[in-house]
Every structure is written in C-alpha cells, then in structure tokens.
C-alpha cells in the first residue's frame, strides 16, 4: 500500500533557502564601503563576496541534485523533530547574539552565547561549561585585538 501523504524533498527546500540567503549576502557585500588605497589588494568586501559566491554555487548544485535525483522522505521521527528544533533555537540565539553585541560588547555577549549554545547541545558539566564559556571568547578577543589589531565591539562596559 502506497503512502498517501506527499513526500518532502528536503534538499530542494534547503537549496532554495540557501540560494536566497546567498543572494542576500552577496547583495549586502556590495554595500560595504570601497577603500581607495593603492596598497590595499583585498578590501573588507572581498571575503563576504567569496563566501557568498561559494554558497550560491553550492546552493545551485544542491537544487540540481534535488531535481535530478530526488530523495523524498516521509515524516520526521520525534528525535529528528527535536534536533531540528534545537537547530532553530541556535539560529535564533545567533540572531540575538548579533543584536545584543553592540550593547553588551564582544566579550560579554560571547560568554553568554557560548554558555547558552553548550546548554542547548546538552553540556551539563558546569565547570567545563563555565571554563569554555569564558576562555574561548577571551582567547578570540586576545587573538583579534592584540594579534590582528582588530577592534571588536566594546559595549556598555568598555571591554
């Protein structure tokens, strides 16, 4: 007996979503200011353009694969639904992180983000959670600030 429910081609959906996002990112990369300096070979807009074009090409490949070799699937199991919900929560957490970083600064926002992400993914070892949540953002901050001389958002507290 054949299943009467229509199967979902998740690769087609993912490819279309990623194609739209990559087009948006590529458009946004063109809005970055162009620096007219003779000694500057690579500007701030180069890396976002490279990533966006790579994502665009990959998205087209996923769409083509989904159309040429569709792999429809049935309904999700309870565990799969929980995993997708976890991914959506992390995406929302990333958006919140970007929105609060100008106010809280890189260090504080990153400590909160890292701790929340660990909790979402199941880390219940409190000493490890605290250690990673503090040391990882601090190491990133030191690498960017002192190693690469890149200023990161200071926020309300000035660090």
Secondary structure, DSSP 4 states (H G I P E B T S, - for coil): ----SPPB-HHHHHHHHHHHHHHHHHHHHTTSPPP--TT-SS-HHHHHHHHHHHHHHHHHHHHHHHHHS---B-PPPHHHHHHHHHHHHHHHHHHHHHHHHHHH-HHHHHHHHHHHHHHHTT---HHHHHHHHHHHHHHHHHIIIIIS------TTTT-
